[in-house]
Amino acid sequence: MGNRQTVNLENIVKRKCLLIIFYLAFLHGISFAGDAGSRAAFTRGGWAGSSYVGMGMAGEIVANDVFAIYWNPAGLNELKGRKVLTEKEIRDKASKGKAGEISESDLIRFTDETVEKNVFQVGASGAKLGAEMDAGFSGLAFSLYKGVFGIGMYSLVSRGIEERDNNGNLVSENLKYVGAESFLSYGWSTGIASIGFSLKGLYEKIGNVEYAGAGSDFGMQVYFLPFLKVGFVIQDIGSGLTPYGDQGEVRKKYDFALPSLKVGASITSDTGLTIAFTGVKRLEQKKYQVNTGLKYILTQSAVVYAGMHNSNFSSGFTLKLFNFDLSYAFTIDSINFGYNNIVSIAILF
C-alpha cells in the first residue's frame, strides 16, 4: 500500500512539473516592447564552461558540475553522483567480466541516500570572443546539508568602444565596458526533482559611469525516465541596476531587467550519446530562440560536443585526466560572425 501511494505521489509531482514547464514556455500574455533590449543583458552571455558552449549553449538541462551555478543551479545537486560510474561504464565493466569493480553505490547512483555526499569542485573558464570581448567564469561548489552550495563570478569585458556626443561627433575610441555578476547558489533534491536557486549581485561600468544591482535565478531538473530529463530556468528574476556614487547628470533610477524563460529536455542513450535542446523566451522580445546540442562519450577519458546556438555552429571536446576535466569549445560569433574560443578546467576532489 505504501509503495502504491509513493508511486502515485511521484506521478502527481511529475505532472505538476510538466504543467509548470509548459506554462513557463508559453508565458508571454503580458504586452512587452517588441524585440527591445534588456537591462543587464550581459548576464545572458552564456560563456561559462566549454562543454556547455560546445553543446550549443543548451546547458540549462545538462549542467551537472560547478558551471551549473551559471546555467541552472538545480544541476549542482548532481555533483553528489559524479564519483560513481555512469550507466555505460557499468555495462562496459560487466561485459568485460569486471563486475567486482562495480560498487553498490554505482548500481543505484540515482538513490539520494547512497550516492557520494561529500564533494568539492572548483572550475574556471575563459573566452576570447570574436566581437572583441573577453568573458570569464570561476566558481566552487561543495556539499552543504542535503544539497550542494556554489559560489561563482561571471564577467564580460569589452574594450575599444567608440564614444560619441549628442551630435554624433566622435569623442573617444577607447571606451571600456565591464559587466559582472556574482552568485550564491544552492541545489538540492526532493527525491523526484532537483531544485536550485541563485542570489546574484550585479555590476556594470560604461566608461566612467558605474551601476550596481541584484537579481536571482530559479531552476528545476526532473528525470522522468532514467534516459529522459526535462527542466526549466527562470533567469534574472527581479534583476536590475542603478547608478551609484557621484555620476554627474546620470539619473539615479533602479532599472529592472525582464526575465528570460528557458525550458528543454535531454535524452541519453546506452551508447553514450546525449541529445539536448532548450527553448528560450526573453520576455522583452517577441521571438523565441532554440538551442540544440550533442554530447558523445568516446571513452572514459574523452568526450566530444556539437551544437547550434542562435543558428550558429559550435563544437568542442573534454579530456578527463584523473579528477581533472580539461575542455575547449569553438563557436561562430552571432554579432560579427567572427570566431569565439573558450577553454575551461574543473577539478573534483
SETIVEX-83813 format. One record per residue: residue in three letters; x, z, y of N, C-alpha, C, O, CB in turn. Coordinates in steps of 0.05 Angstrom, whole numbers, plus 5000, padded with zeros to 4 digits. Each point is the difference from the previous one (the first is absolute). Glycine has a CB too. Layout:
BEGIN
ALAXZYXZYXZYXZYXZY/...
//
This chain:
BEGIN
MET501750004976498350005024501750005025499549865019496950384956/GLY505849935025501850025023501449735005500349935023500350554968/ASN500249394988501449745003498249795012500849845017502150274944/ARG494549905030498049805011499650055030499849815015497950164939/GLN502150295054499750065028502449915017499749905022497450484965/THR505349655001502449925014500149705004500749915022501750484958/VAL496949464999499949715002498049915021500549825016500850144936/ASN496350175048498049935020500950055028499549855018497050254948/LEU505050135038501050075026502149795009500049925023499250574968/GLU502549424991502049805006498649745009500949875019502450354949/ASN494749705017498549755007498850025027500049815016499150114936/ILE499750325055498750035026502149985022499549865020497050434959/VAL505849855017502149995021501049715003500549925023500850564966/LYS499149384989501049735002498149825015500849835016501750234941/ARG494949975037497949845015500150065029499849825017497350184943/LYS503250265047500250075029502549885013499949915023497550514967/CYS504849584995502449885011499749715005500949905020501850444955/LEU495949525007499549715003498349965025500549815016499950114935/LEU497550245052498349975023501550045026499649855020496550304953/ILE505750055028501650055023501849765006500249915023499750584968/ILE501349404988501949785004498649765011500949875019501950304943/PHE494949755026498549775009498950045028499849825016499150074937/TYR500350365053499050065027502249965021499549885021497250454959/LEU505749765014502249975018500849715003500849915022500850554966/ALA498249394991500949725000498349845019500949815012500750234942/PHE495850035048498249835016498950155025498149915013500649864945/LEU502750445049499150155024501049875025502350025008497850404966/HIS498149445039500649895027497449955016499949815015504449984966/GLY493750385014497549965014500150065029498349905016499550224942/ILE504250045051500250065028501349765014501749874989498750635002/SER498849455034501049775014502750065013500350185016495149674993/PHE506750004983502750035010500849745014498949794997502350544967/ALA500949705053501149775014501349814979501550094983499350185059/GLY498549484960500949814980502949935002501049925020494649894980/ASP505950244978502849934996501850125022502149895006496449704972/ALA500750635034501750135020502150164986499850064976496449965056/GLY505950064982502150174989499150294999497950065011505649625006/SER498150494971499350284998502350175011502349924997494849994963/ARG502350315052502050185010501550114976498950044978498450085062/ALA505349924963501850104978500049814977500150084977498950385037/ALA501149284992500049804978502650014984500149894978497049825050/PHE505050424982502550014985499750154974501649974982500950015061/THR495450194955499650154975499349824977500150084976498450305051/ARG500749364978499149824979502249824990499449824984496150205037/GLY506950024987502249814993500349964970500449784991501850355050/GLY497850094944500249984971502849984989500349934977495349875025/TRP506450245014502849964991501150264989501950125011498849535023/ALA498150454944500850244987500249964970497949984987500050305050/GLY504549714952500349964971500049714992498049865003499850574990/SER504549474998500349724994498149904978499049775001505750275012/SER494750134967498349914978497249935010498849814991503850474977/TYR496349875051497349955010500049775019497949865002501050624992/VAL503249485021500249765016500149754983498749805005503750465031/GLY499349764942500249774982497449934986499649784992505150355001/MET493650075003497349964988497949915020497750054996503550294970/GLY499749545056498049905019498750215016497849965011501549674959/MET502050605033499050235015497350094989498250075016504249775024/ALA497350164934497650114987500650284989499050084979499549455009/GLY503150625027500950264991498050224999500450214987503949655030/GLU493450104997498050225001499050084972499250224996499549615049/ILE501449984936498950054974502250094980499450164983496949515026/VAL506150224993502050044980502150205009501850074984497549475000/ALA500750565041502050195009500050254983497950134996501649695050/ASN502850254943500250234982502650155003500950144981496249624987/ASP504150225056502650145005500050105028497950035013504549684953/VAL500050365044500250125027498949815022499150105021504950164963/PHE496049485011499049815020497050015002498849875018505249844974/ALA494650434989497150035002499350175024497749995009502049984941/ILE502250175062499550145025498949815021498250065015505550274974/TYR497449435011499149805020497649844989498149975014506649995003/TRP495449954958498049824990497450134993497849915009505949824973/ASN496450485002497650144992500850284990501150024978496549545010/PRO501950655027501050274991498950084973501150184988499349945060/ALA497449764943499050074974502049934978500050144979495349795038/GLY506349874987502049914980502250204996501549994980497549565032/LEU501450645006502150214997499650154974501950084987498549965063/ASN497150014942499450154976501249884975500650144981495250025041/GLU504549574978501149874976502950064996501149944978495549705028/LEU504850475014502850074996500350214977502150014988498849905060/LYS497050254948500250204978500249884973500850134981496650175047/GLY502049444969500249874974502349804998500349864980494950195016/ARG506649945025502149805000502250064980501549814993497550125055/LYS501250324942502250064982499249964971501650054982500150285051/VAL495949574962499249944973500049704996500349855019496950564979/LEU502749504977500149724994497549855008497850125001505349994961/THR497149635044497749845004498849924973501250044979500849785065/GLU495650084957498649914976501649794985500250004976495450115045/LYS505649704995501649794988502550114986500749914978497649775057/GLU503050524978502450124989499350154974501650004981500450045065/ILE495750104953499250144976499649804977500950064978496950295050/ARG500949434978499649804978502649874991500449954976495149965043/ASP506350055000502649884992501550194982501249914980498949845064/LYS500050504963501450204983498750034973501450024980500050225061/ALA495949754958498650034975500649764982500450034976496050245046/SER503749494990500549754984502949994990500549864980496049915047/LYS505350374986502850004992500750244982502350044995498849725048/GLY496950394949500450224982501350245014501350164987499249524977/LYS499050355062501250225016497850195009500050105022503749614993/ALA494450344967497750175007500950295007498650145015498549594955/GLY505250355019501050275006500750045029500250235009501449794944/GLU498949765061500750025028497650015019500350035024503849724965/ILE493550244999497650015016498950295000499350104979499649415010/SER501050615034499150285002496950015002498749805004505750335017/GLU494650114975497150045003499049935028497949895004502350474960/SER501549715056499249955028499949705005498549915017503550524997/ASP499749414972499949725003497449884989498849825012506250174984/LEU494050124982497749894987497450065016498149854999504250214957/ILE497750165059497650075015500850035030499450215012498550024947/ARG503449575051501250015027497950035022500650095022503249644962/PHE493750185011497950025021498550264999498250055017501449464980/THR501250674985498750264999501450195020502450054997496249884955/ASP500050165067501250155023501450254991501950095012494649735017/GLU502550314948501250254992502749974986501450194997494049984999/THR505449594996502349964984502249845013502350004990494850054971/VAL502349805061502149835012502050175015499550245005497349394998/GLU505550265003502150145014499050105027499049855016504449864961/LYS496950565027499050125024502050005023499349945023497850354948/ASN505449785023502050045021501549745005501749924984498750565003/VAL499049395035501349755007501050025029498950155016498149594953/PHE505050115036501149985027501249725003501749924984499350595019/GLN498249345017500949735005500649965029498450085017499049754943/VAL504850035046500649925027500249695000500849884980501650565031/GLY496949445011500149715002500349915029499350145019497949834940/ALA503949795044500449885026499949704997500849894980501950515037/SER496549465005500049715000500649915028499450135020497349844942/GLY504549795040500749885025499349715000500649864980503050485028/ALA495349555013499149725001501149865025500050115022495950014952/LYS505149645022500949825021497949785002499849844982505250275012/LEU493549895028497749825001500649755017501550015019495550394976/GLY501749384997500549755013499049995029500949835015498749964941/ALA498650395051499050015028501850175018499150115019496349844963/GLU507250065011502050155015499350305002500250125022500949465004/MET498050534952499350284999501450134976500749864981494950055042/ASP504750354978501050164977498050214993498650105018506249814996/ALA494950154961498150214991501450184980501849914985494349785023/GLY503150564991501250184981498050224991498250065015506249855006/PHE496150194956498450224989501850194985501849914985494149805012/SER503750555005501450194984498050234993498350065017506249825004/GLY495850234956498150214992501050154976501949924986494449825033/LEU502450494976500450154976497450114990498150055016506550084999/ALA495249914959497550104987500850204978501949964986495749605025/PHE500850654987500650204980497450144991498050005015506650075004/SER495550054958497650144989499450245017501850155008499349704946/LEU496350195051499150235015497250074990498149845002504750035039/TYR497050374949497550104989499149814978501449974980497350255064/LYS498949654958499049834979500449705007498949834985497950535003/GLY504649585033500449735008502949945008501850144992493449845022/VAL505149825003502649915010499949985030498249875011502849884946/PHE500950385056500150005029502249815010502149984987496350505014/GLY501049375020501949815010500550035030498250065015500449634949/ILE503950255045500750005028501449735005501849924985498750595017/GLY498749345018501149745005500149925029498750125017499749754939/MET503149925049500349895027500249694998501649904985500750525032/TYR496049454999500049705001500549925029498950115018497949864942/SER504949825043500649915028500349705001500649874980501750565029/LEU497149465014500249725006501349965027499150125020496849784952/VAL506249945030501549975025500449705005500749854983501750595010/SER497049495032500449725009501650005026499450165018496349704960/ARG506349975024501749985023499949725013499049814987504050544993/GLY498049635044500149745013497449895008499649755000504450174975/ILE494050255032497449905008499949945029501250145017496750144947/GLU500849505044499849925028498150185015497850074989503349464998/GLU499650565037498350155017499449845025501849905013500150544969/ARG495549545025499249845024498250175018498750184991501649394982/ASP499850375053498350145019497249885000499449834984504750285044/ASN494250004990497249915001499849715008497949874994500850585018/ASN503349435000499949725008501349814979500149765004500150395043/GLY500649974930501249844979502949955003501249854984494549955011/ASN505650325024502949975004501650164981499350234994499949685054/LEU502949984941501750144980501550225014501449965019499049624954/VAL499350675016501350235011502450074983502250075010493550105009/SER504049824954502150074982499649874973497849944992502850505031/GLU501649514963499949894973500950204980500449934976500449625042/ASN499550704990501150214982498150234996500850234995503749645020/LEU492950084988498050214996500150084970500149834982497050005057/LYS502750434956500150114973497450134993498850145016506149934988/TYR494249884971497550124990500750174975501549924983495749695035/VAL501650634981500350184978497350114992498550105017506250024997/GLY494749874960497650134990500750164976501549914982495649725034/ALA501950624982500850174977497650184993498450075017506449924997/GLU495150074960498050194991501250184979501549914982494849765027/SER503150594993500950204981497750094982497750015010505950155022/PHE496949904943497950064981500450284987502250084994497449434997/LEU498250635006499850224982497749934981497749995008504050365027/SER499049614939498149894981499750184976501850154993499449395022/TYR496550444972499550154976498249844981497949905009502750545016/GLY500249544950498349874980499650174976501850144991499949435025/TRP495950434973499350174977498049864982498749805008502450625019/SER498549694949498249884981497550174996500250254999503649534978/THR493950105022497550144993499549994970498050114990500249785055/GLY503649984940499649964971498949734995500449894978498950595016/ILE499249405025498949744997501249815021500649774993495150424990/ALA504849915040501149835022502350155013500250244999495349545009/SER506350075004502150115017499149965029499149795008504650114958/ILE496650315050499250015027502350085018501750164991493649954996/GLY504949775036502250075018499349975029498249855007504950014958/PHE498350295052499649985029502750035014501850134989493450045007/SER504949725028502450035017499250085028498149895011504449774960/LEU499050525041499850055028502449875013502350034990495350415003/LYS502049425029502149845012500450065030498150055015500849594952/GLY503750375040500750015028501049735009501549874986499750615010/LEU497849425027500649735009501750005026499750185017496149664962/TYR506049975023501749985024500449705005500549844982501950605009/GLU497449495035500449725008501549995027499350165018496649704956/LYS506049975028501449965025500249715007501049844984501750585008/ILE496449515032500149725009501550005027499050095020496649794957/GLY506950035022501750025023500750295005501250144983496849445037/ASN501150525003500550285007497450174998500150245006503549615024/VAL494350034961497450144998499750104971500349854981497749875056/GLU501550544960499850124974497150104995498650105018506350044984/TYR494349844973497450094991500250184976501949974984496049615034/ALA500350604978499950174977497150044991498149975016506150274999/GLY495549814959497350044990500050104971502150094991496449555039/ALA499350344957499750104973497949834985498649845012502750635002/GLY498549574960498149864984500050104971501250214994499349395035/SER498250264953499850084973499349774982498949805009499850665005/ASP502049564960499249814980498750154977500550234996503349465016/PHE494450174973498750114977499949794978499349775006498050565023/GLY503349744947499949804978499250124973500050244996503449515028/MET495950074958499250084973500849784980500049765007496150505011/GLN504749824958500649824978498650104975500150244994504449635027/VAL494249954964498550084977500649824977499949755002496450435027/TYR504449934948500349854975497349984986499150204989505849955006/PHE493849625007497549964986500549954971498350074983499649755059/LEU504350054951500949964973503150035001501149995021495049694967/PRO505250364989502950045000501549775014502250045010497350224948/PHE499249505042501449775011498849915027501049825013500150044941/LEU496850275055498649925025499950235020498950224994498349454979/LYS504050285050500050215021498749885025500749775007503450454974/VAL494249935033498949915025500550225021500650234993495849504983/GLY503450205048500550205021499449895028499449775004504150434967/PHE496849985048499649925028501650185018500950224992494549614997/VAL505050085036501450155020498549965027499349785006505250184970/ILE495150255039499249985028502450085016500950235000494249884990/GLN506049705024502550045015499350045030498349865011504349864956/ASP498950475046499750055028497350125008498849905019504449734989/ILE495950574978497650145007500650185024501750174999496749834953/GLY500149965069500450165024502649965015500750165017496450164962/SER504349465014502749955013499649925029498149875007503850004948/GLY500150205060500049915028502650095014501550154989493549885011/LEU505449875024502450055016499350065029498049895010504649814959/THR499050465044499750055028502850025013501850104987493850145005/PRO504749675032502650025014500750305004498250165004501149395019/TYR503350514976500850285005502450005018501549805001496650354955/GLY502350075058502250025019499249865026497749925004505650094958/ASP498749955055499549875026500249704996502249894999499750515026/GLN495849474974499949714994499149845025499149774997500050344955/GLY501250015071499449855025497149925002498250175000506449664999/GLU494949915002497249905004498549964975497649925000504149865040/VAL499550284937498649974975497850214997500650245002503649574977/ARG493350105017497850194999500050164974500349884978497049815051/LYS502550574973500050174977497350014987498150135009505650145011/LYS496049584958497549984986500649984970501949864992495849915047/TYR500850374945500449994971498649764989497549994999502950514998/ASP501149304994498949754990499850024969502150034987499849715052/PHE495750244951499750024971500549734987499549785011497150584995/ALA504649654970500449764983497749994979499350214989505849805018/LEU493949764988497949974980501250004972502249884996495049865036/PRO501550384948501250024973500149734986498749815008499650654990/SER503249534981500149774981498950104973500650224991503449565033/LEU494350064963498950074974501349814979500049765004495650405017/LYS505449964958501449844980498950084972499950244994504249735035/VAL495149844956498950054973501049794981500549775008495350435012/GLY504749884955501149814981500150114972498850214994503949605042/ALA498750044946500250074972502549894988501249815011493850204986/SER505950104981502349904986499450014970498650184990504549975046/ILE497949654950499749984971502849984987501649845009493849934996/THR505150394975502650014987499649924970498350114987503450245045/SER499949464959499849924972502150144983501950135010496449425005/ASP501550424958501950124982502749875002502050114991494349994978/THR503949665043502549865002501750095023502249905004495649714975/GLY501250575038501450105023499449855026501350045020502250084949/LEU494449715030499149865024497850155014498150084988503249484990/THR499050475048498050125017499149815022501749875013500250594978/ILE495549505012498849835021498550185019498350164991501449444978/ALA500950385056498650185020499049835023501249795007501750604980/PHE494949695025499049885024498750205018498950204990500549364985/THR500750405051498650175019498649835021501049795008502450584984/GLY494349735016498649885023500350185023499550244998497249524972/VAL504050135053500550165024498049935022499749765007505250274982/LYS493750175022498249965023500950175023499850245000496449654969/ARG504949985052500750145024497650005019499049785007505950094988/LEU494150365012497450025012499749875027497849945009501850474966/GLU502649535039499949875025500049694997499849855020502550545001/GLN497949524954500149714995497649924983498850164985506249855018/LYS494249734999497849904984500949914972498550024981499449835062/LYS504650064955500949894974501050214981500650225008500649365016/TYR498950344951501150174979502849884992500649775007494850354976/GLN506250055004502549914990500250074971499250224992503049835054/VAL498949784937500450054972502949984993501349805006494150024984/ASN505650394997502850014990500050004970498450154988503150095054/THR500249614945500249994971502950044992501849925014494249784983/GLY504450424979502750054991500250004970498150074986502750185055/LEU501649694949500650014972502550174995501949995016496149554977/LYS501950614986502450164992500449964970498150014984501050345052/TYR503449594957500649964971502550164993502149975012495849574989/ILE501850634978502250164990501649834980499149964977498250475030/LEU505049475001501749854982501250174979499849944976501249745061/THR500350544971501250194982499650285012498850025022504649644961/GLN497550545004499950275011501650035026499750195015499649994939/SER502549625050501850025024499549795021501350005020502050194950/ALA494849635025499549785020497049945002498649974980506049845009/VAL494550175036497349935006500049785022501650025018496750454969/VAL499949335010499849795021497350005012498050094987505449644988/TYR496450165049497550005015499549735014501949855005498550655002/ALA497149444998499249775016497350065012498550154989504249534982/GLY496750195052497450055012499549825024501749835008498650634977/MET497449575027499149865024498950205019498250154993500949424981/HIS501950435050499050185021499349835025501849875011501050524971/ASN494749625026499149855023500949704997500949885019499450545010/SER499449484947500649724993503049945000500849775000494850105019/ASN506150344982502949964999501150114974499350214991500949825059/PHE501749824938501150064974502050235002501350045021498149494966/SER500750644992502050214998501050024972498649924981499250335057/SER504549874958501150044973502150225002500850085022498449444965/GLY501650594990502050215000500650094972499049894980499450255064/PHE503450064954500750114974501050295003500750085022500649464962/THR498650614994501050274999501950034977499449914978496450265043/LEU506549964984501850074979499950304996500450155020502649464990/LYS496650484966499750294994502650094986500649924977494350055020/LEU506650205016502550114990499850304999500050135021502649474997/PHE497250514958499650294996497550085016497849914993507250175001/ASN495250095026497750085016499849865026498550085018501850364961/PHE501349345024500049855025498349754997500149864979504550315031/ASP493849775010498649745002501149855025499650095022496250104956/LEU505649595017501149845021498349745002499849864980504950335013/SER494249765030498149775003500649835024501250085019495450204959/TYR502649465019500349815022497549825000498849944979506350065017/ALA494049925028497749825003500549815022501450055020495550304963/PHE501949415014500249785020497249905006498449964982506349915001/THR494850095042497449895008500349805023502050005014495750424970/ILE500349415019499949835024498650155022497950124995502049464976/ASP501250425053498850155022497549865010499949765003504750415010/SER493349994991497449895009499949945029498149875009499850394955/ILE504149835052500049955029501349745007498949835013501150664994/ASN502549484984501549755007501049854976501749825002499750405040/PHE497649864934500849874974503050014995501149824987494949875019/GLY505250525005502850054993500250144973498150014985503150015064/TYR501150104946500550134974500150315004501450095018501049504964/ASN496250555001500150295000501550104975499449904978496250125048/ASN506250164978501550124977499850305002500350125021502949494978/ILE496250514978499750294999501350114974499649894978496150075049/VAL505850254976501350144978499050294999499350115021504849584982/SER495950434974499150284998501350134976500949874981494850025041/ILE504450374979501150164978498350254997499150125020505649714988/ALA494850254968498650244994501450154977500949884981494749915034/ILE504750474988501450174980498150224990499050155016505549755006/LEU495050104952498250204988501750224987501749944983494749715010/PHE503150605014501550224989498350154979500850194988501849865055/
//
